């Protein structure tokens, strides 16, 4: 019988591994456009969540969230941010920018630290300031060396960081929160799919059984890692989750570099190197602080 802590590690690893394989899944839905893929992801997520909430008998809790103006407002903003995040990510996968997408998620912990300073006036340790400075230097280097702002990475990093912040403030259960967000978005996603159908632009049902199956399963593929992540978060230390989260962008980077053969110039290697050094400093500081705090509590 698996002990609860061990089960938590399995849940966490599973969620990050699934997210890391997303660059290989979304192209299976082609020739659907990135916009249609996003619409499928949202629409069929609601179907899966509706079944799950019925099994859990959670509809009363969801109704309470819908009636709570503060929580509903926060989750409405969160739904907009996650739509931007998912949309840009799917576009990046479809247009050979998987490595750029991985950079955004590598930067996410550093962005979260910056949010803590700006929005919550948190005081940073010296190592955290150093990590932010190095990560920022990496972004500046990428701009100077490529002549382009890494908008995919920055959009993904800031949208997901803001999304997580709003979810934290809303303080709603993971399943209920995702259900409310999806309920807010589904009129638009379903409406878009209906529009594509009546204008003969819908890929679903016109390109074989496999393509249709991948489209319909987009909701399950979206919801399962989120549920695994939620289950892991309550079973294992937050610092451990912080280290494990690097699994996803590392796998994304490897998918882009080794499988889809995206180019990595010397300038890009240096820019990524800055960010990786910043993450290493952040991780060491976080673990050291966690150990000291645990010892002080004994």
C-alpha positions as CSV (number, residue, x, y, z in Angstrom):
1,X,0.0,0.0,0.0
2,X,1.5,3.4,-1.0
3,X,2.0,5.8,1.9
4,X,0.3,9.2,1.6
5,X,3.5,11.2,1.3
6,X,4.8,8.9,-1.5
7,X,1.5,9.2,-3.2
8,X,1.8,12.9,-3.1
9,X,5.2,12.7,-4.9
10,X,3.7,10.5,-7.5
11,X,0.8,12.9,-8.1
12,X,3.2,15.8,-8.4
13,X,5.6,14.1,-10.8
14,X,2.7,12.9,-12.9
15,X,1.2,16.4,-13.3
16,X,4.5,17.9,-14.3
17,X,5.4,15.1,-16.7
18,X,2.0,15.4,-18.4
19,X,2.4,19.2,-18.8
20,X,5.9,18.6,-20.1
21,X,4.5,16.4,-22.9
22,X,1.9,18.9,-24.1
23,X,4.1,20.1,-27.0
24,X,3.7,16.6,-28.4
25,X,-0.1,16.4,-27.9
26,X,-1.5,19.6,-29.4
27,X,0.0,19.0,-32.9
28,X,-2.0,15.8,-33.0
29,X,-5.2,18.0,-33.3
30,X,-4.0,19.5,-36.6
31,X,-5.2,20.6,-39.1
32,X,-7.3,22.3,-36.5
33,X,-6.0,25.9,-36.0
34,X,-4.5,27.0,-32.7
35,X,-7.7,29.0,-32.0
36,X,-9.9,25.9,-32.6
37,X,-7.6,23.8,-30.4
38,X,-8.0,26.3,-27.6
39,X,-11.8,26.3,-28.0
40,X,-11.8,22.5,-27.8
41,X,-9.6,22.6,-24.7
42,X,-12.0,24.9,-22.9
43,X,-15.3,23.4,-24.1
44,X,-14.5,19.7,-23.4
45,X,-12.9,20.6,-20.1
46,X,-16.4,21.6,-18.9
47,X,-17.9,18.3,-20.0
48,X,-15.2,16.4,-18.0
49,X,-15.6,18.7,-15.0
50,X,-19.4,18.5,-15.1
51,X,-19.1,14.7,-14.7
52,X,-16.5,15.0,-11.9
53,X,-18.6,17.6,-10.0
54,X,-21.6,15.4,-10.3
55,X,-19.7,12.4,-8.8
56,X,-18.3,14.6,-6.1
57,X,-21.7,16.3,-5.5
58,X,-20.1,19.7,-5.5
59,X,-22.6,21.8,-7.5
60,X,-23.8,23.5,-4.4
61,X,-20.3,24.7,-3.6
62,X,-19.9,26.0,-7.2
63,X,-23.2,27.8,-6.9
64,X,-21.9,29.5,-3.7
65,X,-18.8,30.7,-5.6
66,X,-20.9,32.1,-8.4
67,X,-22.9,34.1,-5.9
68,X,-19.8,35.4,-4.1
69,X,-19.1,38.7,-6.0
70,X,-15.5,38.9,-4.8
71,X,-14.5,35.3,-5.7
72,X,-16.5,35.4,-9.0
73,X,-14.7,38.6,-10.0
74,X,-11.3,37.2,-9.2
75,X,-12.0,34.0,-11.1
76,X,-13.3,36.0,-14.1
77,X,-10.0,37.8,-14.3
78,X,-8.2,34.5,-13.8
79,X,-10.2,32.9,-16.6
80,X,-9.1,35.7,-19.0
81,X,-5.4,35.2,-18.0
82,X,-5.5,31.5,-18.4
83,X,-7.1,31.9,-21.8
84,X,-4.3,34.2,-22.8
85,X,-1.8,31.7,-21.4
86,X,-3.3,28.6,-23.1
87,X,-3.8,30.5,-26.4
88,X,-0.2,31.8,-26.6
89,X,1.2,28.4,-25.6
90,X,-0.8,26.5,-28.2
91,X,0.2,29.1,-30.8
92,X,3.8,28.6,-29.8
93,X,3.6,24.9,-30.2
94,X,1.9,25.2,-33.6
95,X,4.5,27.7,-34.8
96,X,7.7,26.1,-33.6
97,X,8.3,28.3,-30.6
98,X,8.3,25.5,-27.9
99,X,11.7,26.6,-26.6
100,X,10.5,30.2,-26.2
101,X,7.5,28.8,-24.3
102,X,9.7,26.8,-22.0
103,X,11.6,30.0,-21.2
104,X,8.4,31.5,-20.0
105,X,7.8,28.7,-17.5
106,X,11.5,28.7,-16.4
107,X,11.0,32.4,-15.6
108,X,7.8,31.9,-13.7
109,X,9.3,31.4,-10.1
110,X,11.3,34.6,-10.6
111,X,8.2,36.5,-11.8
112,X,6.3,35.3,-8.8
113,X,9.0,36.7,-6.5
114,X,8.7,40.0,-8.3
115,X,5.0,40.0,-7.9
116,X,5.5,39.5,-4.2
117,X,7.6,42.6,-4.0
118,X,5.4,44.9,-6.1
119,X,1.9,43.7,-5.0
120,X,2.4,42.4,-1.5
121,X,5.4,44.4,-0.5
122,X,7.3,41.3,0.6
123,X,10.9,41.8,1.7
124,X,13.4,39.7,-0.3
125,X,16.6,38.1,0.9
126,X,19.8,39.1,-0.8
127,X,20.0,35.9,-2.9
128,X,16.4,36.5,-4.2
129,X,17.4,40.0,-5.4
130,X,20.5,38.5,-7.0
131,X,18.4,35.9,-8.8
132,X,16.0,38.5,-10.1
133,X,18.9,40.6,-11.4
134,X,20.4,37.7,-13.2
135,X,17.1,36.6,-14.8
136,X,16.4,40.1,-15.9
137,X,19.9,40.3,-17.4
138,X,19.2,37.1,-19.4
139,X,16.1,38.7,-20.9
140,X,18.0,41.9,-21.8
141,X,20.7,39.7,-23.4
142,X,18.1,37.9,-25.5
143,X,16.7,41.2,-26.7
144,X,20.1,42.5,-27.6
145,X,21.4,39.4,-29.2
146,X,18.3,38.5,-31.2
147,X,16.9,42.0,-31.8
148,X,13.5,40.8,-30.6
149,X,11.6,41.0,-27.4
150,X,10.9,37.4,-26.2
151,X,7.2,38.1,-26.1
152,X,6.1,34.5,-26.0
153,X,8.1,33.8,-22.9
154,X,7.2,37.0,-21.2
155,X,3.5,36.6,-22.0
156,X,3.4,33.0,-20.7
157,X,5.4,33.9,-17.6
158,X,3.5,36.9,-16.5
159,X,0.0,35.6,-17.5
160,X,0.6,32.3,-15.5
161,X,2.1,34.2,-12.6
162,X,-0.8,36.6,-12.5
163,X,-3.2,33.7,-12.8
164,X,-1.7,31.9,-9.8
165,X,-1.8,35.1,-7.8
166,X,-5.5,35.6,-8.4
167,X,-6.2,32.0,-7.6
168,X,-4.4,32.3,-4.3
169,X,-6.3,35.4,-3.4
170,X,-9.7,33.8,-4.4
171,X,-8.9,30.9,-2.2
172,X,-11.3,28.4,-3.9
173,X,-10.9,24.6,-4.2
174,X,-9.0,23.6,-7.3
175,X,-11.9,21.7,-9.0
176,X,-14.5,24.3,-8.1
177,X,-12.2,27.1,-9.3
178,X,-11.5,25.5,-12.6
179,X,-15.1,24.7,-13.1
180,X,-16.2,28.3,-12.5
181,X,-13.4,29.6,-14.8
182,X,-14.6,27.1,-17.5
183,X,-18.2,28.1,-17.1
184,X,-17.2,31.7,-17.7
185,X,-15.3,30.9,-20.8
186,X,-17.4,28.1,-22.4
187,X,-20.0,30.4,-24.0
188,X,-17.2,32.0,-26.1
189,X,-15.4,28.7,-26.9
190,X,-18.5,26.8,-27.8
191,X,-19.8,29.8,-29.7
192,X,-16.6,29.9,-31.7
193,X,-16.8,26.2,-32.5
194,X,-20.4,26.6,-33.7
195,X,-19.3,29.5,-35.9
196,X,-16.6,27.3,-37.4
197,X,-19.1,24.5,-38.0
198,X,-21.6,26.7,-39.9
199,X,-18.8,28.3,-41.9
200,X,-17.4,24.9,-42.9
201,X,-14.1,25.7,-41.1
202,X,-14.4,23.2,-38.3
203,X,-11.6,20.5,-38.4
204,X,-13.4,18.2,-35.9
205,X,-15.2,15.4,-37.7
206,X,-13.6,16.1,-41.0
207,X,-10.2,14.6,-40.7
208,X,-10.7,11.1,-39.4
209,X,-11.4,9.3,-36.1
210,X,-7.9,9.9,-34.6
211,X,-8.0,13.7,-35.0
212,X,-11.5,13.9,-33.6
213,X,-10.6,11.7,-30.6
214,X,-7.6,13.9,-29.8
215,X,-9.9,17.0,-30.0
216,X,-12.5,15.5,-27.7
217,X,-10.0,14.3,-25.2
218,X,-8.4,17.8,-24.9
219,X,-10.6,18.6,-21.9
220,X,-9.5,15.4,-20.1
221,X,-5.8,16.1,-20.9
222,X,-6.3,19.7,-19.6
223,X,-8.1,18.8,-16.3
224,X,-6.2,15.7,-15.2
225,X,-2.7,17.3,-14.5
226,X,-4.5,20.2,-12.8
227,X,-6.2,17.7,-10.5
228,X,-3.0,15.8,-9.8
229,X,-1.2,19.0,-9.0
230,X,-3.9,20.0,-6.5
231,X,-3.7,16.6,-4.9
232,X,0.1,16.8,-4.6
233,X,0.0,20.4,-3.2
234,X,-1.7,19.3,0.0
235,X,0.5,16.2,0.5
236,X,4.1,17.3,0.0
237,X,6.1,20.4,1.1
238,X,5.7,23.5,-1.0
239,X,9.5,23.8,-1.4
240,X,9.5,20.3,-3.0
241,X,6.8,21.4,-5.4
242,X,8.9,24.4,-6.2
243,X,11.8,22.3,-7.3
244,X,9.6,19.7,-9.1
245,X,8.0,22.5,-11.3
246,X,11.2,22.7,-13.3
247,X,10.4,19.3,-14.8
248,X,7.8,20.8,-17.1
249,X,9.9,23.5,-18.8
250,X,12.9,21.2,-19.0
251,X,10.8,18.6,-20.9
252,X,9.3,21.4,-23.1
253,X,12.8,22.7,-23.9
254,X,14.0,19.1,-24.8
255,X,10.9,18.6,-27.0
256,X,11.7,21.8,-28.9
257,X,15.4,21.2,-29.2
258,X,15.6,17.5,-29.8
259,X,12.2,16.5,-31.3
260,X,11.0,19.6,-33.3
261,X,14.6,20.7,-34.0
262,X,14.2,24.4,-33.1
263,X,17.4,26.4,-33.4
264,X,19.5,27.5,-30.4
265,X,22.0,30.1,-31.4
266,X,24.9,31.0,-29.1
267,X,23.1,34.1,-28.0
268,X,20.0,32.1,-27.0
269,X,22.2,29.6,-25.0
270,X,23.7,32.5,-23.1
271,X,20.3,34.1,-22.4
272,X,18.9,30.8,-21.2
273,X,22.0,30.2,-19.2
274,X,21.4,33.5,-17.2
275,X,17.9,32.3,-16.4
276,X,19.0,28.8,-15.4
277,X,21.7,30.3,-13.1
278,X,19.0,32.5,-11.5
279,X,16.8,29.5,-11.0
280,X,19.6,27.6,-9.3
281,X,20.3,30.5,-6.9
282,X,16.5,30.7,-6.2
283,X,16.2,27.0,-5.5
284,X,19.2,26.9,-3.2
285,X,18.0,29.9,-1.3
286,X,14.5,28.5,-1.0
287,X,15.7,25.1,0.3
288,X,18.1,26.7,2.7
289,X,15.4,29.0,4.1
290,X,13.0,26.1,4.4
291,X,15.5,24.0,6.3
292,X,16.4,26.8,8.7
293,X,12.7,27.5,9.3
294,X,12.0,23.8,10.0
295,X,14.9,23.6,12.4
296,X,13.7,26.7,14.2
297,X,10.3,25.1,14.7
298,X,11.8,22.0,16.4
